[in-house]
Amino acid sequence: MELLFLESKFHGDTILEGRNYGWFERRRRTKGLELAHDQIIKAFDTVTLLNKAAINFSENNKKETKKNIKKLYDTEEEVDRLRTIVFTELSKGAALISDYREDLLHLVKRLDTLADHTKDAARCLEMLLETKLPEELCEKMLLMTKKLVYTAQTLRKSIEKINADPNTAIKDAKKVAITETELDKEYLNAKKLFMKYGIDMNPGALVIFDDLIEFLEHAADMCADTADYIIVLSSRE
């Protein structure tokens, strides 16, 4: 059965990508499936955009930081829009067998929440644009966004293999749990630095930074939660 194709647009480039989502392809191609596929891709795109914005922020490149944050907001709005349409399409009853419909809806909900946490982190980053963070805190934040990208990429690979290669899907899902644990440790390490820099920092900036890394931690938790669900689906196939 033919692959589903999606367009990803970054930095003005249009890249046509084929994604072998066997779980989707084993079912008759429907509008609901295509939209769900698109929603999943865009949810992961928000994580990549957040990392780009964090890199720009660390380089004190405010223009590019704002640019990537704006792209992230637009992408997250599209994730929300697609979620609503997917729910409507899949509720029509004829698109999928009931079990697969429910599985897909659960997956869409989880990745919508991932995009929400990523957007919330981006909002905090935007509020900190005029603040000079201590270099060590900035490095911790950047490390966390990089680990979140790796976690999301590993989760995406797991989803792609649910039906085509369930054993690999399970292995990748377990890797997500490992990297989520690593990110959680970095979150705690960043919090410990508050004792070191708290006296010299603007109290408001410290609160916002605290929120930022907490949203990153929540996003990683959602990846791990989704990975647990992928293990269940892959084991059932």
C-alpha positions in Angstrom: 0.0 0.0 0.0 1.3 3.4 -0.8 3.1 5.5 1.8 1.6 8.7 3.2 3.5 11.8 2.2 3.8 15.0 4.2 5.4 18.4 3.7 7.6 19.9 6.4 8.6 23.5 6.0 11.5 25.0 7.9 13.7 27.9 7.0 11.8 28.4 3.8 12.6 25.0 2.5 10.0 22.4 1.5 11.0 18.8 2.1 8.8 16.0 0.8 9.1 13.1 3.2 7.8 9.5 3.0 7.0 8.0 6.4 6.5 4.3 6.7 3.9 4.2 9.4 2.9 0.5 9.1 0.2 0.9 11.7 -1.5 3.4 9.5 -0.8 1.6 6.3 -2.3 -1.7 7.3 -5.7 0.1 7.3 -7.6 1.5 4.3 -6.3 5.0 3.6 -8.8 7.5 5.0 -9.0 11.2 5.6 -8.9 10.6 9.3 -5.7 8.5 9.1 -4.0 11.1 6.9 -4.9 13.9 9.3 -3.8 12.0 12.3 -0.5 11.2 10.6 0.0 14.9 9.9 -0.9 15.9 13.4 1.6 13.5 14.9 4.4 14.8 12.7 3.6 18.4 13.6 3.5 17.6 17.3 7.1 16.4 17.0 8.0 19.4 14.9 7.2 21.7 17.9 10.0 20.0 19.9 12.6 20.6 17.1 11.5 24.3 16.9 11.9 24.7 20.6 15.4 23.4 20.5 16.3 25.8 17.6 14.9 28.7 19.6 16.9 27.6 22.7 20.1 27.5 20.6 19.3 31.0 19.2 18.6 32.2 22.8 21.9 30.9 24.0 23.7 32.8 21.2 21.8 36.0 22.1 20.2 36.0 18.6 16.9 37.5 19.5 15.6 37.8 16.0 16.0 34.1 15.2 14.7 33.2 18.7 11.5 35.1 18.0 11.3 33.6 14.5 11.4 30.0 15.7 9.1 30.7 18.6 6.6 32.1 16.2 6.9 29.0 14.0 6.4 26.9 17.0 3.2 28.7 18.0 1.9 28.4 14.4 2.7 24.7 14.4 1.1 24.1 17.8 -2.1 25.8 16.6 -2.1 23.5 13.6 -1.7 20.5 15.9 -4.8 21.7 17.8 -6.8 22.3 14.6 -5.9 18.8 13.3 -6.7 17.1 16.6 -10.3 18.5 16.4 -10.7 17.4 12.8 -9.2 14.0 13.5 -11.6 13.4 16.4 -14.5 14.4 14.1 -13.4 12.1 11.2 -12.7 9.1 13.4 -16.0 9.5 15.2 -17.9 8.8 11.9 -17.6 5.1 12.6 -16.6 3.7 9.2 -13.0 4.7 9.1 -11.5 2.1 11.4 -12.3 -0.9 13.5 -13.2 0.4 17.0 -10.0 -0.8 18.8 -7.8 0.9 16.3 -9.9 4.0 16.4 -9.5 4.2 20.1 -5.7 3.5 19.9 -5.3 6.3 17.4 -7.3 8.8 19.4 -5.3 8.1 22.6 -2.1 8.6 20.6 -3.3 11.9 19.1 -4.4 13.1 22.6 -1.0 12.4 24.1 1.0 14.1 21.3 -1.3 17.1 21.5 -0.4 17.4 25.2 3.3 17.1 24.2 2.9 20.0 21.9 1.1 22.0 24.6 4.0 21.6 27.1 6.4 22.5 24.4 4.5 25.7 23.6 4.4 26.6 27.3 8.1 26.2 27.5 8.5 28.5 24.4 6.3 31.1 26.1 8.7 31.2 29.0 11.7 31.4 26.7 10.0 34.4 25.0 9.4 36.1 28.3 13.1 35.7 29.1 14.4 37.3 25.9 15.4 40.5 27.5 17.0 38.7 30.5 20.7 37.7 30.7 20.7 34.3 32.3 23.7 32.9 34.0 25.7 30.9 31.5 25.4 27.7 33.6 21.6 27.9 33.7 21.5 28.6 30.0 23.6 25.6 29.3 21.3 23.4 31.4 18.3 24.6 29.6 19.9 24.0 26.2 21.0 20.5 27.3 17.4 19.7 28.4 15.9 20.8 25.0 18.5 18.7 23.1 17.6 15.7 25.2 13.9 16.4 24.6 14.6 16.4 20.9 16.4 13.0 21.1 13.5 11.6 23.3 10.9 12.8 20.8 12.9 11.5 17.8 13.2 8.1 19.5 9.5 8.0 20.2 8.7 8.9 16.6 10.8 6.0 15.4 9.0 3.7 17.8 5.6 4.8 16.5 6.8 4.2 12.9 7.6 0.6 13.8 4.4 -0.4 15.7 3.2 -2.8 13.0 6.1 -3.2 10.7 8.6 -4.2 13.4 7.0 -4.4 16.8 10.1 -5.7 18.5 12.1 -2.6 17.4 9.2 -0.4 18.4 9.4 -1.8 21.9 13.2 -1.4 22.1 12.9 2.3 21.0 10.0 2.9 23.4 12.2 1.6 26.2 15.0 4.0 25.1 12.5 6.8 25.5 12.2 5.9 29.2 15.9 5.9 29.6 16.4 9.4 28.0 13.4 10.7 30.0 15.2 9.6 33.2 18.3 11.4 32.1 16.4 14.6 31.3 14.7 14.4 34.7 18.2 14.3 36.4 19.2 17.4 34.4 16.0 19.1 35.6 17.0 18.4 39.2 20.5 19.6 38.6 19.2 22.8 37.1 17.0 23.4 40.2 20.0 22.9 42.4 21.7 25.8 40.7 19.0 28.1 42.0 20.8 28.2 45.3 24.0 29.4 43.5 22.4 32.1 41.3 19.2 32.9 43.0 20.5 35.9 45.1 21.9 37.7 42.0 19.0 36.9 39.6 15.8 38.9 39.1 13.2 37.0 41.1 10.7 37.1 38.2 13.2 35.7 35.8 14.1 32.9 38.2 10.4 32.0 38.5 9.9 32.0 34.7 13.1 29.9 34.2 11.8 27.5 36.8 8.5 27.2 34.8 10.4 26.7 31.6 12.4 23.7 32.7 9.4 22.3 34.4 7.5 22.4 31.1 10.4 20.6 29.5 10.3 18.0 32.2 6.5 17.6 31.6 7.1 17.2 27.9 9.6 14.5 28.5 7.2 12.8 30.9 4.5 12.8 28.1 7.0 11.2 25.7 7.6 8.5 28.3 3.9 8.0 28.9 3.3 7.7 25.2 6.2 5.2 24.9 4.5 3.0 27.6 1.4 3.0 25.4 3.4 2.1 22.3 4.8 -0.9 24.2 1.2 -2.1 24.9 0.2 -1.6 21.3 3.3 -3.3 19.9 2.9 -6.3 22.3 -0.7 -6.7 21.1 0.1 -6.7 17.4 
